[in-house]
Amino acid sequence: MQYSRRQFLIRGAGAGLSVALAPSLLAACGGSGGKTLDLNTVSLVQRFPKEVLTPGRIRLPISLGNAEGVISTQSGVKIPESLRFVVSDLDGNALFEDDFIVQAHITDVPQPYWPLVVDLNEPGTYIISLLGADAAGAAFQVTPASEVSIPTVGLPLPPIDTPTTQNARGITPICTRKPEPCPLHDVNLRDALTMGKPVVYLLGTPAYCQTGTCTPALDALLDAYKSFGDQAIFIHAEVYTDNTATVSAPAVTDHKMSFEPALFIADAKGTLVERLDAIFDSSEVLDALGRNGIS
C-alpha cells in the first residue's frame, strides 16, 4: 500500500523535495529483528527490468543493498516498514508535489522490496531518490510503447501457444513446481484469449528462477486461482524447454521476454490491462486482480 499526498504531476517543481529527512524517522522497526538500519549505508537495488517501461502507470519495485548484497530478513537489521521516495528529472527537479510513502513487502519474497508506483505520461529518463539516504538515485527509462518488444499494457496480449497437459508442445516438464505441478496448464493461451473471459497468465520457472521470486509468484497466483478461478482463465507457462534450463521455451521467445517472472492480466477482449514484472507477492497479485474486476 502506498500513497502520494496529492498525486499530480508538476513540471519544474524544483528540488525542494530532495531535502533529506532524518534517517531515524524513516527506519522504523519492520519485519525482522536486529539493529536499526542506517539508510546512509544502503544503496537502491532496482528490481524492475530495464527498457520495458512505457508511459502510464509505472511500477518500480526497489530493494535495499549494502556491502554484503541485497538486504534480506536474515541480514540482522530491522527492515523499514515504509520508505519515502522522490521521482525527479535529470536536472533534479521533483516531478510530484509530494514524496511517495511506500510500504515494505516482506513475507512472501526472499528479500524485502518497496513497490513504488507512479504515473508518467512522457517518455524519458527519470531518477528515483530515497529520502534520508546518501545513496545516489536510481535512473530508469520510460520508452514509447512502439519501441518495446514485449507485451505492453493497452495493446492486445499476443496470442501464442503454451504447453498444456493435453499437448506439452515439446516442453518437459510443463511445470517445475514441487512437490507436484500446478493445475494451471489446462488451457492454451491462444485459445484462452478467444473465450470471452479475463486471462491471468504467469510466465516463470519455480525450479530455475534466477531471482528466487518465481515460486512465491506462482504460489500467490494459485491462492488467487482457488478463490477466483471461475472469474478468469489462469495459465502458467515455464521458461525453459527442459530440466537442463539452457534453452528458452517458446513462451519466452515468442513474447520476446528478457526477464522472469511476469504476470499478464488481459481483459475479456484480450487487451493487456496490467503487467507485474520481476518481483511481486500475494498482496500485489490480489490488488492487481481486484483493480481489474477479478475478486
C-alpha positions as CSV (number, residue, x, y, z in Angstrom):
1,M,0.0,0.0,0.0
2,Q,1.4,3.4,-0.9
3,Y,0.3,6.9,-1.5
4,S,1.4,10.4,-2.5
5,R,-0.4,13.1,-0.7
6,R,-1.7,14.8,-3.8
7,Q,-0.5,12.7,-6.7
8,F,-0.3,15.1,-9.5
9,L,2.5,15.8,-11.9
10,I,4.1,19.2,-11.9
11,R,6.7,20.4,-14.3
12,G,9.8,22.1,-13.0
13,A,8.8,21.8,-9.4
14,G,12.3,22.5,-8.1
15,A,14.4,20.4,-5.8
16,G,12.8,21.3,-2.6
17,L,11.5,17.8,-2.0
18,S,15.0,16.4,-2.1
19,V,15.8,17.8,1.4
20,A,16.7,14.7,3.4
21,L,14.7,13.7,6.4
22,A,16.5,12.2,9.4
23,P,17.1,8.5,8.9
24,S,15.7,7.8,12.3
25,L,12.3,9.0,11.1
26,L,12.3,6.6,8.1
27,A,13.8,3.4,9.5
28,A,11.0,2.4,11.9
29,C,11.0,-1.2,13.1
30,G,9.9,-3.6,10.4
31,G,9.5,-7.3,9.8
32,S,12.8,-8.5,11.3
33,G,14.9,-8.2,14.4
34,G,18.3,-6.7,14.7
35,K,19.8,-3.2,14.7
36,T,18.2,-0.2,13.2
37,L,19.1,0.2,9.6
38,D,21.2,3.2,8.8
39,L,19.9,4.5,5.4
40,N,23.1,6.3,4.8
41,T,24.8,2.8,4.4
42,V,22.4,1.5,1.8
43,S,22.1,1.6,-2.0
44,L,19.0,1.3,-4.1
45,V,18.6,-2.1,-5.9
46,Q,16.3,-1.9,-8.9
47,R,14.1,-5.0,-9.0
48,F,12.4,-4.0,-12.3
49,P,13.6,-4.8,-15.8
50,K,15.0,-2.1,-18.0
51,E,13.8,-0.9,-21.4
52,V,10.3,-2.3,-21.0
53,L,8.6,0.6,-19.1
54,T,6.1,2.5,-21.1
55,P,4.1,5.7,-20.4
56,G,1.2,5.5,-18.0
57,R,1.1,3.7,-14.7
58,I,4.6,2.5,-13.9
59,R,5.6,0.1,-11.2
60,L,9.1,0.4,-9.8
61,P,9.9,-2.2,-7.1
62,I,13.1,-1.3,-5.1
63,S,15.1,-3.3,-2.7
64,L,18.0,-2.1,-0.5
65,G,21.5,-3.3,-0.7
66,N,24.8,-2.9,1.3
67,A,28.3,-4.2,1.1
68,E,27.0,-7.8,1.7
69,G,24.5,-7.7,-1.1
70,V,20.7,-7.3,-1.2
71,I,19.3,-6.8,2.3
72,S,17.0,-9.7,3.4
73,T,15.1,-10.5,6.5
74,Q,18.1,-12.6,7.6
75,S,20.5,-9.6,7.4
76,G,20.3,-8.8,11.1
77,V,18.7,-5.4,10.6
78,K,15.3,-4.1,11.2
79,I,13.5,-3.7,7.9
80,P,11.8,-0.3,7.5
81,E,8.1,-0.6,7.4
82,S,8.0,2.2,4.8
83,L,10.4,4.3,2.8
84,R,9.9,7.7,1.2
85,F,10.9,8.3,-2.4
86,V,11.1,11.2,-4.7
87,V,10.9,11.0,-8.5
88,S,12.7,13.7,-10.4
89,D,14.0,14.6,-13.9
90,L,17.7,14.5,-14.8
91,D,18.1,18.1,-13.6
92,G,17.0,17.2,-10.1
93,N,13.5,18.7,-10.4
94,A,10.9,16.8,-8.4
95,L,8.0,15.8,-10.7
96,F,5.4,15.3,-8.0
97,E,4.4,17.8,-5.4
98,D,4.8,15.2,-2.6
99,D,7.1,12.3,-1.9
100,F,5.8,8.8,-2.1
101,I,5.4,6.7,1.1
102,V,5.8,3.1,0.1
103,Q,5.1,0.2,2.4
104,A,7.5,-2.8,2.6
105,H,6.6,-6.2,1.2
106,I,8.4,-8.8,3.3
107,T,6.6,-12.0,3.9
108,D,6.4,-13.8,0.6
109,V,9.7,-13.0,-1.0
110,P,13.4,-13.7,-0.3
111,Q,14.3,-10.0,0.0
112,P,12.0,-7.2,1.1
113,Y,11.0,-4.7,-1.5
114,W,9.1,-1.5,-1.8
115,P,6.9,-1.2,-5.0
116,L,6.8,2.5,-5.9
117,V,4.1,3.2,-8.4
118,V,3.9,6.5,-10.4
119,D,2.1,7.9,-13.4
120,L,4.4,9.2,-16.0
121,N,3.0,10.0,-19.4
122,E,6.1,11.2,-21.2
123,P,9.0,9.0,-22.4
124,G,12.3,10.0,-20.9
125,T,14.9,9.3,-18.2
126,Y,13.9,9.8,-14.6
127,I,15.5,9.4,-11.2
128,I,14.3,7.7,-8.0
129,S,15.8,9.0,-4.8
130,L,15.4,7.7,-1.3
131,L,14.8,10.4,1.3
132,G,17.1,10.3,4.3
133,A,19.9,8.4,2.4
134,D,23.1,9.5,0.9
135,A,22.8,6.9,-1.8
136,A,22.8,8.1,-5.4
137,G,19.4,7.9,-7.1
138,A,18.4,5.1,-9.4
139,A,17.8,6.1,-13.0
140,F,15.1,4.5,-15.1
141,Q,13.9,4.9,-18.7
142,V,10.4,5.3,-19.9
143,T,10.2,4.1,-23.5
144,P,7.4,4.7,-26.1
145,A,5.3,1.6,-26.4
146,S,6.0,1.3,-30.1
147,E,9.7,0.7,-29.2
148,V,9.1,-2.1,-26.7
149,S,9.0,-5.6,-28.0
150,I,7.4,-7.4,-25.1
151,P,3.6,-7.3,-24.5
152,T,2.6,-3.8,-23.3
153,V,-0.4,-2.6,-21.4
154,G,-3.1,-1.1,-23.6
155,L,-2.4,-3.4,-26.6
156,P,-3.7,-6.9,-27.3
157,L,-1.8,-9.7,-25.5
158,P,-0.2,-11.5,-28.4
159,P,-1.8,-15.0,-28.8
160,I,0.8,-17.7,-28.5
161,D,0.6,-21.4,-27.9
162,T,1.5,-22.6,-24.3
163,P,2.0,-26.1,-23.1
164,T,-1.0,-28.0,-21.7
165,T,-1.5,-31.3,-20.1
166,Q,-3.0,-32.5,-23.4
167,N,-0.3,-31.0,-25.6
168,A,3.1,-30.3,-24.0
169,R,4.4,-28.8,-27.2
170,G,7.9,-30.2,-26.5
171,I,8.2,-28.8,-23.0
172,T,9.3,-31.3,-20.4
173,P,8.2,-30.9,-17.7
174,I,5.4,-28.4,-18.4
175,C,5.6,-27.3,-14.7
176,T,8.6,-27.4,-12.4
177,R,6.7,-26.6,-9.2
178,K,7.4,-29.1,-6.4
179,P,6.3,-31.4,-5.0
180,E,3.7,-31.5,-7.8
181,P,2.9,-29.5,-10.9
182,C,0.4,-26.6,-10.6
183,P,-3.1,-27.0,-12.1
184,L,-2.8,-24.0,-14.4
185,H,-1.9,-26.0,-17.6
186,D,-5.3,-27.0,-18.9
187,V,-5.9,-24.2,-21.4
188,N,-3.7,-23.0,-24.2
189,L,-3.1,-19.2,-24.0
190,R,-4.1,-18.8,-27.7
191,D,-7.4,-20.4,-27.0
192,A,-8.0,-18.7,-23.7
193,L,-7.8,-15.3,-25.4
194,T,-10.9,-16.2,-27.5
195,M,-13.1,-17.4,-24.7
196,G,-14.6,-14.1,-23.6
197,K,-13.1,-14.1,-20.1
198,P,-10.2,-12.3,-18.5
199,V,-6.9,-14.1,-18.7
200,V,-4.3,-14.2,-15.9
201,Y,-1.1,-15.6,-17.3
202,L,2.2,-16.2,-15.4
203,L,5.5,-16.7,-17.1
204,G,8.1,-18.1,-14.7
205,T,10.0,-21.2,-13.6
206,P,9.8,-22.2,-10.0
207,A,12.8,-24.6,-10.2
208,Y,15.3,-22.4,-12.0
209,C,14.3,-18.8,-11.3
210,Q,17.4,-16.7,-11.0
211,T,15.9,-14.2,-8.7
212,G,14.1,-16.6,-6.3
213,T,10.8,-14.9,-6.9
214,C,9.0,-17.3,-9.3
215,T,7.9,-19.8,-6.6
216,P,6.2,-17.1,-4.4
217,A,4.7,-15.6,-7.5
218,L,3.2,-18.9,-8.6
219,D,2.0,-19.6,-5.0
220,A,0.3,-16.2,-4.9
221,L,-1.4,-17.0,-8.2
222,L,-2.6,-20.4,-7.0
223,D,-4.1,-18.8,-3.9
224,A,-6.0,-16.4,-6.2
225,Y,-7.0,-19.2,-8.5
226,K,-8.6,-21.1,-5.6
227,S,-10.6,-18.0,-4.7
228,F,-11.4,-16.6,-8.1
229,G,-10.9,-19.4,-10.6
230,D,-14.4,-19.1,-12.0
231,Q,-13.9,-15.4,-12.9
232,A,-10.9,-15.7,-15.2
233,I,-8.7,-18.2,-17.0
234,F,-5.5,-18.8,-15.1
235,I,-2.4,-20.1,-17.0
236,H,1.2,-20.8,-16.1
237,A,4.0,-21.3,-18.6
238,E,7.6,-22.4,-17.9
239,V,10.7,-20.5,-19.1
240,Y,12.8,-23.4,-20.3
241,T,12.2,-26.4,-22.6
242,D,13.5,-29.0,-20.2
243,N,15.4,-29.6,-16.9
244,T,18.7,-28.6,-18.3
245,A,17.5,-25.0,-18.1
246,T,19.5,-24.0,-21.1
247,V,17.0,-23.5,-23.9
248,S,14.3,-20.8,-23.7
249,A,10.8,-22.0,-24.2
250,P,8.6,-20.6,-27.0
251,A,6.6,-18.7,-24.3
252,V,9.8,-16.6,-23.8
253,T,11.0,-16.2,-27.4
254,D,7.5,-15.6,-28.9
255,H,6.8,-12.8,-26.4
256,K,10.5,-11.6,-26.7
257,M,10.8,-11.7,-22.9
258,S,14.2,-10.8,-21.3
259,F,13.2,-11.4,-17.6
260,E,11.0,-13.5,-15.4
261,P,8.7,-13.9,-13.7
262,A,6.0,-11.8,-15.3
263,L,2.3,-11.7,-14.7
264,F,0.0,-10.6,-17.5
265,I,-3.7,-9.7,-17.0
266,A,-5.8,-9.4,-20.1
267,D,-9.5,-8.3,-20.1
268,A,-12.3,-10.3,-21.7
269,K,-11.4,-8.8,-25.1
270,G,-7.8,-9.9,-24.9
271,T,-6.3,-6.5,-24.2
272,L,-3.4,-6.4,-21.7
273,V,-4.6,-4.3,-18.8
274,E,-1.8,-4.9,-16.3
275,R,1.7,-6.5,-16.1
276,L,3.6,-7.2,-13.0
277,D,7.3,-7.6,-13.6
278,A,10.2,-9.5,-11.8
279,I,9.1,-9.5,-8.2
280,F,5.6,-9.4,-6.6
281,D,3.9,-11.1,-3.7
282,S,0.4,-12.4,-3.0
283,S,-0.9,-9.0,-1.8
284,E,0.2,-7.3,-5.1
285,V,-1.3,-10.2,-7.1
286,L,-4.7,-9.8,-5.3
287,D,-4.6,-6.0,-5.7
288,A,-3.9,-6.3,-9.4
289,L,-6.7,-8.7,-9.9
290,G,-9.1,-6.6,-7.9
291,R,-8.2,-3.5,-9.9
292,N,-9.3,-5.4,-13.0
293,G,-12.5,-6.8,-11.7
294,I,-11.3,-10.2,-10.5
295,S,-12.1,-10.5,-6.9
